[in-house]
Amino acid sequence: MTKPLSVGLAGLGTVGAGVIGMLRTNADLVAARAGRRIEVTAVSARNRDRDRGVSLDGLRWFDDPVAMASDPALDVVVEVMGGSDGPARALVEAALSAGKPVVTANKALVAVHGAALAGLAERTGTTLAFEAAVAGGIPVIKALREGLAGNRISRVAGILNGTCNYILTVMREQKRDFADVLADAQRLGYAEADPAFDIDGIDAAHKLAILAALAFGRPVAFDAVHVEGIRSVSALDIAFAAELGYRIKLLGIARQTEDGVAARVHPCMVPESAPIARVDGVFNAVVAEGDFVGRVMLEGRGAGAGPTASAVVADLVDIARDRVTPVWGAGSGDLSNAPSVSMDSHFGAYYLRLMVMDRPGVIADVTAALRDAGVSLGSMLQRGRAPGEAVPVVLVTHETRESAMRSALAHISALDSVIETPALIRIEPA
C-alpha cells in the first residue's frame, strides 16, 4: 500500500481547522484523486488549549513552526498562519531550504516575497503552491498558470475582496452609508475589528500582484500596484451610479500594454449589464482575457474555512501526484522583465461628483478647469436648485489621461465654490 502523504500544518484558525476537517470528511475521495491518503500528522499554533472544533488527538504538536519544517517524518508543510513576515516567512523559507514542498494560503507573503521564495523553490527543486492565496475556493491560479497556458493574457481583473464587495452591495441595496454598513459587517464577522487591510484595498492589491505575475509571466511586483480603497465611496455616489446605468465595485485590474504592465486597485463604475456587476455580497470573481480563449470569468466564495480549505487540499493532491509546475508558470530564466507602468498613463473615462455652492458662474469655472487640462466633458447631472446652498453636481468625462484628470481635479478643488473634496471614480468598460 502506498505510504500516506504526511502533512505538517502551521496555523489552526478557521482555515487550518477547515483543512483538517476536509481531509477527514472526504478522506476516501481525496485518496482516490491523490493516489494515496493525505493525513495531517503534526500541527503548530500559538495556543494548545483553544477549542478548534476538530480533534487534535494523536497529532504531534510543535510550539515552534520552524522546527516543524525540519521534521523528517513530514512530506509537506502547509502554512495558514498569515502575515508577510515573522513566523510564516521563516517557516516557508526553512521548509523550502530543506527541499520540503510548501502549500500556503498567505497572499501577503506570496505578494511581497514571492519572487525570492520562487527562486528558493527552484534552487532546491521543490514546490511552492498557493492556490488558496487568491480568491478562496475559485481555482484561478490553476486556470491562469495551467488551463490558459497556451494563451497570451492581455488583461486580468476581478472582485478580489469579499468584505468590500459585501459593503458596496448592502450600501446599494439598502441605500445606507459606508460607516453604518461597515459596523454591521464587523458584527456579522465579514469585516475584521481593524478593517483597514480590506477596505483600503491592500488585500485586493496583494492578490492582484499575484494574478499579474501569473498572467504576464514576470516576477511578482506588489509595490508597483496602484491602490485605493472604498472609504470615500458614498451612498450618494452609488445612487448617481445607478442613475447613470452603473454599479460601483472595488476592482483589481492588470493589463499588458506596449509599455509594460499596469496594475491598479480602486473603486470602479462598471455597466449594470456587465457580468461582474452582478457579482454581489461576499462573492469574488476573476476575469481573464486570452488571445485564443477570449474572455473567461470564474466566480465563487473568496474566503472562509470551506472554500480556502478546498484550495489547500487541491494543492496537496497535486503534490501527492508529483505534479510540478514552476511557481510563476515558467522558470526564472524565462520570465519577462517588462516594466511596471505608472498610474499617470491610465486612459479612461471618469465620474466626478462635486458639492458646490449654488450660485452663478460655478459650472463655468468647473468646465474651464476641465478645458484647460484638456479633459472633454461627456455629460452633467444637476438635480434642483438651492440658491446660496450646497448642491451636488455630477460630471462624466470622455476618455482622457489620468495625469490630465488629476491636473483638472487640483484646479477644481481649489475653487472657493467647491466646498468638499471632490469624489472621483474611474469608469471601467464591460
KOLLUMSE-62188 format. One line per 5 residues: for each residue x, y, z of C-alpha. Coordinates in steps of 0.1 Angstrom, whole numbers. Layout:
! KOLLUMSE-62188
X,Y,Z | ... $
! end
This chain:
! KOLLUMSE-62188
0,0,0 | 13,35,-9 | 25,55,21 | 2,83,30 | 13,119,24 $
23,132,58 | 13,169,63 | 26,194,89 | 0,222,94 | 11,256,108 $
-19,276,119 | -51,263,135 | -75,291,129 | -106,289,107 | -86,278,76 $
-64,253,94 | -93,236,111 | -111,236,78 | -82,218,61 | -82,191,89 $
-120,188,86 | -120,184,48 | -92,158,48 | -111,137,73 | -146,142,59 $
-136,135,23 | -107,111,31 | -117,84,6 | -125,108,-22 | -92,127,-17 $
-72,94,-16 | -87,83,-48 | -78,115,-66 | -44,118,-50 | -34,82,-54 $
-28,79,-17 | -42,91,16 | -33,126,28 | -31,130,65 | -23,158,89 $
1,143,114 | 17,174,130 | 4,208,139 | 18,241,152 | -2,271,167 $
2,296,195 | -24,281,219 | -27,244,227 | -59,248,247 | -82,266,224 $
-111,245,210 | -109,245,172 | -139,223,166 | -117,194,153 | -100,168,173 $
-62,171,176 | -58,138,193 | -28,118,180 | -12,148,162 | 23,158,172 $
25,194,184 | 52,219,176 | 54,251,196 | 79,264,171 | 66,262,135 $
101,265,121 | 112,234,139 | 84,215,122 | 99,223,88 | 129,201,96 $
109,171,108 | 120,142,85 | 87,124,92 | 67,151,73 | 64,151,35 $
49,186,31 | 43,217,51 | 10,238,50 | 13,274,62 | -20,291,70 $
-8,315,98 | -8,346,77 | 15,377,77 | 41,387,51 | 70,383,76 $
76,367,110 | 70,330,117 | 51,324,85 | 80,336,63 | 106,318,85 $
87,286,82 | 82,287,45 | 119,296,39 | 130,268,62 | 108,242,46 $
119,252,10 | 155,253,20 | 152,217,33 | 136,207,0 | 102,202,15 $
71,212,-5 | 51,241,9 | 14,249,4 | 4,283,16 | -28,304,17 $
-8,335,26 | -14,362,-1 | 7,388,17 | 37,365,19 | 35,355,-18 $
28,391,-30 | 57,406,-10 | 83,378,-11 | 71,356,-39 | 100,363,-62 $
126,353,-36 | 106,323,-25 | 101,311,-60 | 138,313,-66 | 145,293,-34 $
120,266,-45 | 136,265,-79 | 171,261,-64 | 161,233,-41 | 139,215,-66 $
108,217,-46 | 72,231,-48 | 57,263,-36 | 19,261,-41 | -6,289,-33 $
-39,282,-49 | -56,293,-17 | -38,327,-16 | -62,343,-42 | -100,341,-44 $
-105,313,-18 | -121,283,-35 | -120,297,-70 | -93,278,-89 | -79,309,-105 $
-42,301,-100 | -45,268,-119 | -67,285,-145 | -41,311,-153 | -10,290,-149 $
-22,257,-164 | -56,259,-180 | -48,290,-200 | -11,282,-205 | -13,284,-243 $
-27,319,-243 | -11,353,-242 | -31,370,-215 | -38,407,-222 | -59,415,-191 $
-68,400,-158 | -93,417,-135 | -117,409,-107 | -135,415,-75 | -109,402,-51 $
-121,412,-16 | -154,399,-3 | -156,423,26 | -156,453,2 | -180,437,-22 $
-204,429,7 | -202,465,19 | -208,480,-15 | -237,456,-22 | -255,464,10 $
-249,502,5 | -266,499,-29 | -295,475,-19 | -303,493,13 | -293,528,5 $
-271,531,36 | -239,549,43 | -205,533,44 | -197,536,81 | -231,521,90 $
-227,491,68 | -191,486,79 | -202,484,115 | -228,458,106 | -202,438,86 $
-179,438,117 | -208,425,138 | -215,397,113 | -179,387,110 | -175,398,74 $
-150,425,84 | -122,425,110 | -122,447,141 | -95,466,123 | -108,465,87 $
-81,487,71 | -64,458,53 | -96,451,34 | -113,485,30 | -81,503,20 $
-75,479,-9 | -43,462,4 | -57,427,5 | -70,431,-31 | -36,445,-42 $
-18,415,-28 | -40,392,-48 | -38,413,-80 | 0,413,-78 | 0,375,-77 $
-25,373,-106 | -5,398,-127 | 27,378,-122 | 10,346,-134 | -9,362,-162 $
21,380,-177 | 49,357,-167 | 70,381,-148 | 82,383,-111 | 56,395,-87 $
57,433,-81 | 33,443,-53 | 50,477,-48 | 40,486,-84 | 3,482,-78 $
-17,515,-75 | -40,511,-45 | -72,529,-34 | -99,516,-11 | -136,523,-6 $
-137,546,24 | -147,576,2 | -175,559,-17 | -208,574,-5 | -244,564,-8 $
-249,594,-29 | -223,582,-54 | -239,548,-55 | -273,564,-62 | -258,585,-90 $
-241,555,-105 | -274,537,-107 | -290,567,-124 | -262,566,-150 | -265,528,-155 $
-235,517,-135 | -227,498,-103 | -196,506,-81 | -172,477,-75 | -137,476,-60 $
-118,460,-88 | -82,448,-92 | -72,453,-129 | -39,444,-145 | -32,449,-182 $
-3,441,-205 | 5,472,-226 | 32,481,-251 | 50,500,-224 | 48,473,-197 $
23,460,-171 | -2,484,-155 | -18,471,-122 | -43,490,-102 | -69,485,-74 $
-96,511,-69 | -134,516,-70 | -148,515,-105 | -181,522,-121 | -190,492,-143 $
-221,490,-166 | -250,473,-149 | -251,448,-179 | -215,436,-173 | -214,401,-157 $
-190,413,-130 | -215,440,-120 | -239,412,-109 | -214,396,-85 | -227,406,-51 $
-222,400,-14 | -191,382,-2 | -185,366,-36 | -153,371,-57 | -149,369,-94 $
-119,369,-118 | -119,377,-155 | -90,368,-178 | -87,377,-214 | -65,355,-237 $
-57,358,-274 | -72,323,-283 | -97,316,-255 | -112,351,-254 | -128,362,-221 $
-131,337,-192 | -149,345,-159 | -147,325,-127 | -169,333,-97 | -173,319,-62 $
-167,324,-25 | -134,341,-19 | -128,333,18 | -139,311,46 | -130,278,60 $
-145,256,33 | -135,274,2 | -99,281,14 | -95,245,26 | -107,233,-8 $
-79,252,-25 | -53,240,0 | -63,204,-5 | -62,208,-43 | -25,217,-40 $
-19,188,-17 | -34,164,-42 | -10,178,-69 | 19,172,-46 | 8,137,-38 $
6,130,-75 | 40,146,-81 | 25,172,-104 | 51,200,-105 | 46,234,-122 $
70,263,-118 | 57,289,-93 | 50,316,-119 | 43,292,-148 | 78,293,-162 $
114,290,-149 | 130,322,-136 | 152,324,-168 | 121,326,-189 | 102,352,-170 $
96,386,-186 | 114,418,-174 | 85,440,-186 | 85,472,-165 | 56,485,-144 $
36,513,-159 | 27,544,-138 | -9,551,-130 | -5,585,-146 | -6,569,-180 $
-41,553,-174 | -65,563,-201 | -103,561,-195 | -135,580,-186 | -142,594,-152 $
-171,602,-129 | -166,633,-108 | -191,645,-81 | -188,680,-67 | -206,696,-38 $
-208,733,-49 | -224,765,-38 | -254,771,-60 | -246,805,-74 | -240,819,-109 $
-207,811,-127 | -199,779,-107 | -203,755,-136 | -184,778,-160 | -155,778,-136 $
-155,740,-133 | -158,734,-171 | -130,759,-177 | -107,739,-154 | -115,708,-173 $
-109,725,-206 | -76,740,-195 | -64,705,-185 | -75,690,-219 | -104,670,-204 $
-135,667,-225 | -169,667,-207 | -193,640,-218 | -224,647,-196 | -235,665,-165 $
-262,659,-139 | -276,685,-115 | -308,680,-96 | -329,710,-85 | -318,744,-73 $
-309,758,-39 | -295,793,-43 | -268,800,-18 | -267,764,-6 | -246,733,-14 $
-258,711,-42 | -243,680,-59 | -231,683,-95 | -220,651,-113 | -197,653,-144 $
-188,623,-166 | -158,628,-189 | -148,614,-222 | -117,592,-221 | -86,611,-210 $
-53,606,-193 | -51,601,-156 | -25,629,-154 | -48,653,-172 | -77,644,-149 $
-55,649,-118 | -45,683,-131 | -81,693,-136 | -91,680,-102 | -64,701,-85 $
-78,732,-101 | -114,723,-93 | -106,715,-57 | -91,750,-53 | -123,768,-64 $
-139,786,-34 | -173,774,-47 | -163,737,-42 | -170,730,-5 | -160,693,-2 $
-132,671,-16 | -145,660,-50 | -154,623,-54 | -135,608,-84 | -144,573,-96 $
-130,557,-128 | -154,542,-153 | -144,508,-165 | -159,494,-196 | -176,460,-196 $
! end
